[in-house]
Amino acid sequence: MTQTRIWPVGEEMAAVLSRLHITCFDPLPETPWSETAMRTILRMPGTRGYVIGEEREAPRGLLIGRETAEDAEILTVCVAPDVRRQGLAGDLFAAFLADIAPDARLVLEVAVDNDGAIRLYESLGFQEIGRRPAYYSGGGTRVDALVLARTPEPSNT
């Protein structure tokens, strides 16, 4: 059995990442990202992409985040439905956190009805700081998003 690994990725993987995103988000109210959208996002300054799986070209999970001067943002994170709840999303977060400034505040949005993701984010230290009404749309429905933030513990130095 091959070991699960994490790889950094860029726009060269846009087609593969788009297919994974569609697999992960198609049944949910969020609109999956196209290959063009994926490529555009991965070109933005400060953006980092990571995949996890046994093979780089056949990822089972994806995280794309962006770091700015003041904070960082998770733009998307997803894990294939057949391998959820195995710690892959947590591993992706750890990779992103290791690459950003240690004092950066990290923010993300999550659908209010995505209980599994909310539990994961809370376990990683995220707390609700706001709400975006009807933020996600797809399949004829609109769902609010919770805005969550994770602020690092102050250092004693």
WOQUI-V608426 format. One record per backbone hydrogen bond with DSSP energy under -1.0 kcal/mol. CO is the residue of the C=O (numbers start at 1). NH is the residue of the N-H. If there is no record, write none. Layout:
BEGIN
co nh
CO NH
CO NH
END
This chain:
BEGIN
co nh
5 53
7 51
10 13
11 14
13 17
14 18
15 19
16 20
17 21
18 22
19 23
20 24
21 25
22 26
25 28
34 38
35 39
36 40
37 41
38 42
41 44
44 47
46 67
48 65
49 9
50 63
51 7
52 60
52 61
53 5
55 58
60 80
61 52
62 78
63 50
64 75
64 76
65 48
66 73
71 68
72 107
73 66
76 64
78 62
80 83
87 91
88 92
89 93
90 94
91 95
92 96
93 97
94 98
96 99
101 104
105 72
106 150
107 74
108 148
110 146
111 114
113 115
114 118
115 119
116 120
117 121
118 122
119 123
120 124
121 126
122 125
127 149
130 147
132 135
132 145
136 143
138 141
141 138
143 136
144 112
145 132
146 110
147 129
147 130
148 108
149 127
150 106
END
